Amino acid sequence: MTEGAAINAGDLPDDLTATEAGMWQAFRNGSVYDLSSGDTVVDDPHGGHPWGPERSVRARIICWLLLDGPPALAGRVSSLKLAGVRVTGTLDLAGGTVTPYMEMRGCRFDNEILLPEARFTTLRLVDCAVPRLEAARVHTEGDLHLPRCRFQNGVRLTDAHIGTDLLLNQAIVYRDRSGRSIAADGMTVGQDLQAELLESHGELSLRSAKVGVSLSLRGAKLANPYARLALNAPQLTVGRTLYLTPAGVGNPLLSGTTPARGTRIQRFECLGGLRLDDGRFGDAVDLERARFSFTDDQELSLRRVQTPELRFLGDTPQRGKVVLSGARIVNLVDRAGSWPGPGNLHMGGFAYESLVPQGPFPLTRRLDWVAAATAEYNPEPYERLAAVLRAAGEDEDAREVLLAKQRRRRETLPLAGKFWGYVQDWAVAYGYRPGRAAVWMAVLWAAGTLAFSHADHPPMNSGGHPSWSSALFTLDLLLPVIDLGQAGQWQLRGGWQWLAASMVILGWILATTVAAGATRLLRRG
């Protein structure tokens, strides 16, 4: 009997070991082939306890079963379900089409797994020790599960297509020779990508990846001390929400959910830069209680991100920058203590429609927030904040923001401009407090009326002149446009002339500043 005929008939090939023969029969039966000893220390695939021939199968035999295996027993569905097995050699399924269901739990691989351009229905590797997973352009109709696995030399999923879910929960991945832990550029995931409590040592690269529903990095720890970025995900598209939030610890039922109050949690931590430039998120980007540790040249980059909601509620980065330039947000949910200080925040072109502060966030702190983002004067952040406050019905706060903008602008003017700015600020607060002009006018009018009531005031024309009124005379001096028929009818000498001239000058200053403020108000309206 030839070898091919033997396989098609279901007979055991002659060169199988006893362990492999048991796997062969379990494959035909669709049952789990479990070689675990029952001792948790010995069975730990990541531990140092050796596994001998009694627990070892050749990778070539596994490939044989998956690509051209024997038929299932009557009434059964063939599948490869292994537990506690050591796989020797390289598991190479590159370019192959694997029809049987494949699940391996607590297994140990001596060499890398090669799956480039392979096709699967569903593939599950759970709590396995794998030197490296090479799976560029792999295609699964269902799930790809890699929870609790450890990969010593990285994972490559470039341009992979995952039909439903990709699970990397509690996986530990170390960097490859290029410095990447997980290279998944251009990957497509039909539903959820869950990488909760993931440990990534190197660059997690998701450039131009697409996730159909949600991407959860709850409780993940991303560390890349060797380069600028720990998470490199420009042009990432997520159908709903990106979670960089805490995860519940110790209860598998908490996976994929926000942990309830009182639950023991692990925060999302990022040691290295995080880049989400040009990302599109259908519901939100959630940074609740996230921790960032940057060097001076690293940053949290959200350039040109578009999402209905940004929940910026993490801890303040002590170093590095937060960049929101060009981002477009509907609801900005933030906390006063989450933003970095001056020089480390950049918001040029940042557009948001409403503010939803969590906890106290007084206007003075909000103005500090804008000032921190404008090392050099830029009117745009002030005008955006004023527009949002006005749309929320906070007109008084909006005026305070625009007043702060004028005061910030004054710092950039030459000496003469600064002087005139101080005059406008002193008189009517750049037109944003027009009632102040009336107060000053009333004070000057009262002071002038009292002073001129004691002045010697011979008439200019003895033949005809109005009756003297110090109140009308003062008012005529203060109002530069209106002629009340008093100022030109009386002669003043000495210090009274200087007082009258001062009244005229002050009147012009008040009138000019009121006109400038009125013009500004009309433009704003």
C-alpha positions as MATLAB code, in Angstrom:
seq = 'MTEGAAINAGDLPDDLTATEAGMWQAFRNGSVYDLSSGDTVVDDPHGGHPWGPERSVRARIICWLLLDGPPALAGRVSSLKLAGVRVTGTLDLAGGTVTPYMEMRGCRFDNEILLPEARFTTLRLVDCAVPRLEAARVHTEGDLHLPRCRFQNGVRLTDAHIGTDLLLNQAIVYRDRSGRSIAADGMTVGQDLQAELLESHGELSLRSAKVGVSLSLRGAKLANPYARLALNAPQLTVGRTLYLTPAGVGNPLLSGTTPARGTRIQRFECLGGLRLDDGRFGDAVDLERARFSFTDDQELSLRRVQTPELRFLGDTPQRGKVVLSGARIVNLVDRAGSWPGPGNLHMGGFAYESLVPQGPFPLTRRLDWVAAATAEYNPEPYERLAAVLRAAGEDEDAREVLLAKQRRRRETLPLAGKFWGYVQDWAVAYGYRPGRAAVWMAVLWAAGTLAFSHADHPPMNSGGHPSWSSALFTLDLLLPVIDLGQAGQWQLRGGWQWLAASMVILGWILATTVAAGATRLLRRG';
ca = [
       0.000    0.000    0.000;
       1.386    3.377   -0.939;
       1.759    6.148    1.646;
      -0.953    8.388    0.051;
      -3.400    5.499   -0.174;
      -2.730    4.640    3.470;
      -3.502    8.168    4.564;
      -6.700    8.337    2.553;
      -7.792    5.065    4.068;
      -7.000    6.355    7.553;
      -4.251    3.827    8.274;
      -1.349    4.911   10.445;
       1.871    5.720    8.574;
       4.760    3.477    9.525;
       7.196    6.171   10.707;
       5.071    7.709   13.481;
       6.200    7.600   17.086;
       3.791    6.344   19.692;
       3.032    9.904   20.756;
       2.372   10.952   17.161;
       0.185    7.919   16.596;
      -1.989    8.989   19.511;
      -2.247   12.478   17.997;
      -3.187   10.926   14.637;
      -6.054    8.979   16.162;
      -7.255   11.976   18.192;
      -7.291   14.050   14.978;
      -9.591   11.527   13.260;
     -11.815   11.437   16.317;
     -11.893   15.246   16.754;
     -10.950   14.866   20.423;
      -8.427   16.691   22.591;
      -5.005   15.088   22.729;
      -3.759   16.066   26.188;
      -0.232   15.155   27.270;
      -0.235   17.261   30.440;
       1.143   15.608   33.573;
      -1.153   17.337   36.033;
       1.755   19.077   37.769;
       1.382   22.823   37.148;
       5.143   23.421   37.463;
       6.067   20.698   35.006;
       3.246   21.611   32.618;
       4.120   25.304   32.450;
       5.087   25.797   28.767;
       7.066   28.915   29.695;
       8.988   27.250   32.496;
      12.351   25.503   32.396;
      11.228   21.940   33.080;
      12.213   19.730   30.115;
       9.602   17.855   28.128;
      10.867   14.570   26.732;
       9.928   12.386   23.748;
       6.796   11.195   25.541;
       5.351   14.703   25.070;
       6.937   15.572   21.727;
       5.564   15.502   18.192;
       7.205   16.601   14.970;
       5.942   19.757   13.309;
       6.025   17.927    9.966;
       3.402   15.471   11.191;
       1.123   18.289   12.357;
       1.409   19.928    8.915;
       0.619   16.561    7.319;
      -2.559   16.238    9.381;
      -3.734   19.768    8.731;
      -3.023   19.943    5.002;
      -3.633   16.351    3.860;
      -4.793   14.405    6.876;
      -6.796   11.186    7.093;
     -10.600   11.198    6.989;
     -12.595   11.566   10.170;
     -14.063    8.547   11.849;
     -17.690    7.854   11.109;
     -19.918   10.421   12.750;
     -16.974   12.629   13.814;
     -15.368   15.852   12.546;
     -11.618   15.800   12.261;
      -9.778   18.553   14.154;
      -6.417   19.168   15.774;
      -6.795   19.833   19.501;
      -3.533   19.553   21.439;
      -2.710   20.306   25.075;
       0.650   20.090   26.830;
       2.493   19.044   23.672;
       6.040   19.929   22.624;
       6.399   20.591   18.886;
       9.849   19.947   17.458;
      11.016   21.411   14.167;
       9.422   24.315   12.318;
       5.649   24.355   11.888;
       5.494   25.568    8.278;
       2.022   26.031    6.797;
       2.971   28.916    4.507;
       0.580   29.253    1.583;
      -1.502   26.290    2.703;
      -5.247   25.991    3.164;
      -6.133   24.475    6.519;
      -9.701   23.229    6.708;
      -9.748   21.401   10.076;
     -10.286   23.326   13.255;
      -6.972   23.921   15.064;
      -6.528   24.618   18.782;
      -3.380   24.217   20.867;
      -3.302   24.905   24.617;
      -0.278   25.010   26.888;
       2.026   23.820   24.124;
       5.713   24.491   23.619;
       7.282   25.126   20.200;
      11.002   24.625   19.661;
      11.058   26.755   16.489;
       9.020   29.548   14.917;
       5.601   29.084   13.383;
       5.367   30.016    9.690;
       1.892   30.922    8.414;
       2.434   33.503    5.610;
      -0.484   33.537    3.175;
      -2.050   30.506    4.848;
      -5.826   30.213    5.111;
      -7.705   28.955    8.176;
     -11.249   28.727    9.401;
     -10.378   29.396   13.060;
      -6.962   29.199   14.716;
      -6.425   29.165   18.464;
      -3.080   29.113   20.267;
      -3.698   29.537   23.996;
      -0.951   29.852   26.630;
       1.729   28.579   24.268;
       5.482   29.296   24.195;
       6.450   30.290   20.653;
       9.841   31.628   19.546;
       8.193   33.663   16.762;
       4.941   33.789   14.799;
       5.404   34.713   11.156;
       1.914   35.208    9.682;
       2.021   37.970    7.086;
      -1.107   37.953    4.874;
      -2.645   35.081    6.836;
      -6.389   34.772    6.303;
      -8.923   33.397    8.779;
     -12.650   33.108    8.202;
     -13.246   33.140   11.940;
     -11.095   34.020   14.969;
      -7.374   34.165   15.558;
      -6.791   33.628   19.275;
      -3.345   34.068   20.857;
      -4.155   34.763   24.529;
      -1.499   34.202   27.216;
       1.050   33.150   24.612;
       4.673   34.266   24.848;
       6.603   35.167   21.738;
      10.343   35.613   22.276;
      11.086   37.136   18.860;
       7.906   38.953   17.946;
       4.763   38.453   15.902;
       4.224   39.447   12.318;
       0.644   39.929   11.074;
       1.303   42.409    8.277;
      -1.685   42.631    5.885;
      -3.404   39.782    7.721;
      -7.162   39.383    7.367;
      -8.994   38.157   10.479;
     -12.631   37.376    9.739;
     -14.028   37.986   13.227;
     -11.945   38.544   16.405;
      -8.233   38.784   17.145;
      -7.389   37.999   20.781;
      -4.034   38.848   22.339;
      -5.174   39.113   25.944;
      -2.347   38.638   28.470;
       0.119   37.779   25.731;
       3.788   38.679   26.248;
       5.669   39.677   23.115;
       9.337   40.608   22.831;
      10.992   42.548   20.060;
      12.316   41.051   16.854;
      15.517   42.057   15.084;
      13.835   45.167   13.638;
      12.736   46.359   17.081;
       9.045   45.487   16.666;
       7.098   43.309   19.036;
       3.964   43.021   16.885;
       4.114   44.122   13.250;
       0.512   44.334   12.034;
       0.597   47.090    9.438;
      -2.353   46.937    7.057;
      -4.109   44.248    9.102;
      -7.897   43.949    8.902;
      -9.981   42.593   11.790;
     -13.665   42.028   11.089;
     -14.897   42.594   14.621;
     -12.908   43.164   17.844;
      -9.202   43.306   18.514;
      -8.683   42.553   22.193;
      -5.190   42.932   23.609;
      -6.057   43.437   27.256;
      -3.219   43.052   29.791;
      -0.840   42.626   26.852;
       2.871   43.073   27.555;
       4.693   44.460   24.538;
       8.478   44.878   24.678;
       9.252   46.749   21.482;
       7.228   48.694   18.930;
       3.595   47.656   18.498;
       2.967   48.667   14.889;
      -0.610   49.013   13.584;
      -0.075   51.384   10.687;
      -3.159   51.613    8.420;
      -4.817   48.751   10.295;
      -8.617   48.454   10.276;
     -10.707   47.115   13.152;
     -14.408   46.634   12.473;
     -15.736   47.208   15.992;
     -13.513   48.019   19.002;
      -9.818   47.887   19.825;
      -9.143   47.221   23.485;
      -5.733   47.730   25.070;
      -7.209   47.835   28.561;
      -4.509   47.263   31.164;
      -1.808   46.749   28.521;
       1.822   47.631   29.189;
       3.677   48.876   26.139;
       7.395   49.454   26.588;
       9.978   50.377   23.991;
      13.093   51.923   25.542;
      15.047   51.255   22.340;
      13.269   53.705   20.017;
      10.813   56.627   19.965;
       7.522   54.732   19.689;
       5.896   52.053   21.810;
       2.638   52.215   19.802;
       2.910   53.254   16.172;
      -0.578   53.382   14.664;
      -1.011   56.205   12.130;
      -4.084   55.965    9.875;
      -5.649   53.420   12.214;
      -9.385   52.936   11.617;
     -11.614   51.613   14.411;
     -15.346   51.222   13.861;
     -16.245   52.143   17.425;
     -13.884   52.793   20.372;
     -10.183   52.602   21.133;
      -9.729   51.745   24.821;
      -6.461   52.747   26.515;
      -8.026   52.269   29.931;
      -7.758   50.051   33.043;
      -8.601   46.354   32.989;
     -10.009   44.229   35.754;
      -7.501   41.717   37.123;
      -8.228   38.145   38.142;
     -11.668   37.628   36.602;
     -11.872   36.416   32.987;
     -15.477   37.626   32.836;
     -14.188   41.210   32.987;
     -12.501   40.891   29.597;
     -13.878   43.381   27.095;
     -15.666   45.455   29.735;
     -14.952   48.475   31.882;
     -14.228   47.168   35.409;
     -16.770   48.074   38.059;
     -15.906   50.231   41.051;
     -14.052   48.214   43.694;
     -12.537   45.794   41.192;
      -8.774   45.314   41.320;
      -7.450   46.920   38.174;
      -4.329   47.363   36.103;
      -3.945   50.631   34.212;
      -2.868   51.064   30.627;
       0.800   52.104   30.647;
       2.931   53.314   27.782;
       6.706   53.597   28.203;
       7.617   55.272   24.926;
       5.915   57.406   22.311;
       2.352   56.795   21.135;
       1.308   57.784   17.612;
      -2.298   57.796   16.365;
      -1.936   60.393   13.607;
      -4.754   60.546   11.018;
      -6.748   57.912   12.902;
     -10.516   57.530   12.466;
     -12.588   56.281   15.404;
     -16.347   55.813   15.119;
     -17.258   56.409   18.778;
     -14.356   57.490   20.978;
     -10.722   57.404   21.996;
     -10.724   56.628   25.722;
      -7.636   57.453   27.817;
      -9.249   56.997   31.228;
      -6.471   56.779   33.884;
      -3.815   55.995   31.272;
      -0.180   56.452   32.267;
       2.481   57.748   29.911;
       6.216   57.835   30.468;
       8.069   59.784   27.786;
      11.533   61.097   27.194;
      11.882   64.714   26.089;
      11.730   63.791   22.381;
       8.758   61.414   22.681;
       5.112   62.394   22.454;
       1.491   61.370   22.534;
       0.626   62.301   18.975;
      -3.029   62.688   17.951;
      -2.426   64.807   14.862;
      -5.496   65.050   12.605;
      -7.393   62.397   14.573;
     -11.149   62.380   13.966;
     -13.554   60.979   16.561;
     -16.880   61.990   18.119;
     -15.356   61.888   21.604;
     -11.897   62.136   23.126;
     -11.745   61.141   26.786;
      -8.460   62.747   27.850;
      -8.505   61.562   31.450;
      -5.074   60.041   31.977;
      -2.211   61.073   34.240;
      -0.180   64.112   33.235;
       2.973   63.088   31.339;
       5.930   64.423   33.297;
       8.057   64.751   30.150;
       7.463   64.710   26.417;
       4.661   66.359   24.470;
       0.967   65.998   23.770;
       0.126   66.981   20.189;
      -3.449   67.546   18.982;
      -2.665   69.643   15.922;
      -5.382   69.358   13.294;
      -7.502   66.925   15.333;
     -11.286   67.179   14.986;
     -13.338   66.194   18.031;
     -17.013   66.671   18.875;
     -16.927   66.145   22.664;
     -13.717   66.777   24.578;
     -14.031   65.038   27.944;
     -11.057   66.069   30.052;
      -9.675   66.714   33.501;
      -7.652   69.745   34.595;
      -4.868   67.547   35.951;
      -4.444   65.515   32.757;
      -2.848   68.177   30.553;
       0.901   68.940   30.409;
       2.373   72.357   31.137;
       3.628   75.136   28.842;
       5.778   74.044   25.935;
       4.570   70.430   26.045;
       1.092   70.918   24.583;
       0.419   71.714   20.912;
      -3.112   72.379   19.630;
      -2.704   74.281   16.357;
      -5.831   73.672   14.273;
      -7.420   71.545   17.024;
     -11.216   71.714   16.605;
     -13.743   70.617   19.215;
     -17.432   71.448   19.607;
     -18.143   70.974   23.291;
     -16.280   70.635   26.586;
     -17.274   68.060   29.195;
     -14.872   68.533   32.123;
     -14.653   65.797   34.733;
     -14.154   67.419   38.123;
     -13.328   71.077   38.811;
     -12.007   72.912   35.768;
     -12.406   76.664   36.426;
     -11.988   79.193   33.651;
      -8.605   80.309   35.005;
      -7.288   76.751   34.573;
      -8.853   76.561   31.127;
      -7.030   79.764   30.151;
      -3.803   78.243   31.474;
      -4.563   75.236   29.254;
      -4.784   77.461   26.186;
      -1.685   79.426   27.184;
       0.263   76.182   27.624;
      -0.515   75.304   24.004;
       0.686   78.648   22.610;
       4.340   79.241   23.399;
       4.088   82.019   20.821;
       0.901   84.046   20.495;
      -1.728   82.325   18.370;
      -5.313   83.623   18.382;
      -6.871   80.370   17.138;
      -7.028   78.375   20.420;
      -8.558   81.361   22.221;
     -11.160   81.923   19.528;
     -12.050   78.223   19.442;
     -12.534   78.123   23.217;
     -14.626   81.317   23.144;
     -16.842   79.933   20.367;
     -17.423   76.684   22.281;
     -18.265   78.551   25.497;
     -20.619   80.907   23.649;
     -22.377   77.943   22.003;
     -22.864   76.492   25.492;
     -24.453   79.747   26.675;
     -21.408   80.866   28.694;
     -21.200   84.355   27.173;
     -19.431   85.935   30.135;
     -16.733   83.261   30.100;
     -16.385   83.651   26.340;
     -15.713   87.372   26.796;
     -13.086   86.602   29.426;
     -11.342   84.267   26.985;
     -11.292   86.898   24.249;
     -10.011   89.472   26.739;
      -7.208   87.057   27.662;
      -6.444   86.730   23.945;
      -6.016   90.514   23.621;
      -3.779   90.655   26.671;
      -1.668   87.818   25.272;
      -1.456   89.616   21.929;
      -0.314   92.790   23.678;
       2.878   91.012   24.734;
       3.926   90.724   21.084;
       3.429   94.431   20.204;
       6.066   97.191   20.103;
       6.266   99.688   22.952;
       3.707  102.132   21.514;
       1.275   99.292   20.822;
       1.708   97.954   24.322;
       0.986  101.404   25.763;
      -2.180  101.765   23.721;
      -3.173   98.235   24.691;
      -2.804   99.023   28.367;
      -4.947  102.129   27.860;
      -7.695  100.068   26.194;
      -7.471   97.444   28.905;
      -7.625  100.053   31.661;
     -10.491  101.943   30.065;
     -12.908   99.322   28.755;
     -11.028   95.994   28.885;
     -10.665   96.024   25.091;
     -14.397   96.556   24.720;
     -15.375   93.360   26.533;
     -16.426   95.389   29.588;
     -18.030   98.469   28.022;
     -19.714   99.473   31.276;
     -16.300  100.448   32.586;
     -16.215  103.422   30.141;
     -19.435  104.782   31.605;
     -17.979  104.514   35.102;
     -14.843  106.405   34.097;
     -16.928  109.019   32.286;
     -19.073  109.532   35.368;
     -15.997  109.858   37.609;
     -14.358  112.370   35.295;
     -17.594  114.303   34.890;
     -18.093  114.539   38.646;
     -14.463  115.527   39.262;
     -14.501  118.094   36.466;
     -17.822  119.579   37.585;
     -16.478  120.036   41.106;
     -13.185  121.483   39.908;
     -14.582  123.903   37.329;
     -17.155  125.215   39.758;
     -14.237  127.084   41.367;
     -12.625  128.271   38.115;
     -12.511  131.886   36.902;
     -14.379  131.813   33.588;
     -14.767  135.153   31.808;
     -16.869  134.865   28.636;
     -15.264  134.887   25.198;
     -17.996  137.229   23.931;
     -19.406  139.700   26.390;
     -22.289  140.499   24.052;
     -23.966  137.123   24.366;
     -23.165  133.880   26.030;
     -25.049  131.090   27.751;
     -25.301  130.769   31.485;
     -22.279  129.154   33.099;
     -22.671  125.523   34.097;
     -19.628  123.659   35.298;
     -21.439  120.343   34.703;
     -22.322  121.147   31.083;
     -18.874  122.663   30.493;
     -17.166  119.460   31.724;
     -19.496  117.255   29.701;
     -18.809  119.343   26.581;
     -15.076  118.753   27.070;
     -15.491  115.010   27.576;
     -17.755  114.410   24.568;
     -15.521  115.004   21.526;
     -18.246  114.814   18.883;
     -21.244  116.471   20.523;
     -21.199  120.277   20.907;
     -23.175  121.462   23.931;
     -22.296  125.126   23.339;
     -20.198  125.529   26.456;
     -16.537  124.779   25.700;
     -16.056  127.624   23.198;
     -17.837  130.305   25.228;
     -15.539  130.706   28.204;
     -11.925  131.673   28.762;
      -9.739  129.690   31.139;
      -6.267  130.646   32.261;
      -3.239  128.922   33.818;
      -3.814  125.500   35.310;
      -7.484  125.519   34.348;
      -6.466  125.445   30.684;
      -4.331  122.384   31.338;
      -7.196  120.692   33.155;
      -9.561  121.427   30.270;
      -7.044  120.028   27.763;
      -6.665  116.880   29.898;
     -10.437  116.439   29.905;
     -10.510  116.655   26.115;
      -7.712  114.086   25.756;
      -9.332  111.686   28.210;
     -12.633  112.102   26.425;
     -11.059  111.168   23.111;
      -9.315  108.145   24.651;
     -12.570  106.881   26.144;
     -14.470  107.482   22.924;
     -11.828  105.708   20.829;
     -11.646  102.678   23.079;
     -15.440  102.434   23.236;
     -15.586  102.611   19.435;
     -12.898   99.911   19.129;
     -14.759   97.707   21.576;
     -18.071   98.259   19.786;
     -16.454   97.337   16.476;
     -15.079   94.140   18.012;
     -18.465   93.259   19.443;
     -20.170   93.841   16.094;
     -17.638   91.655   14.301;
     -18.150   88.908   16.841;
     -21.891   89.155   16.500;
];
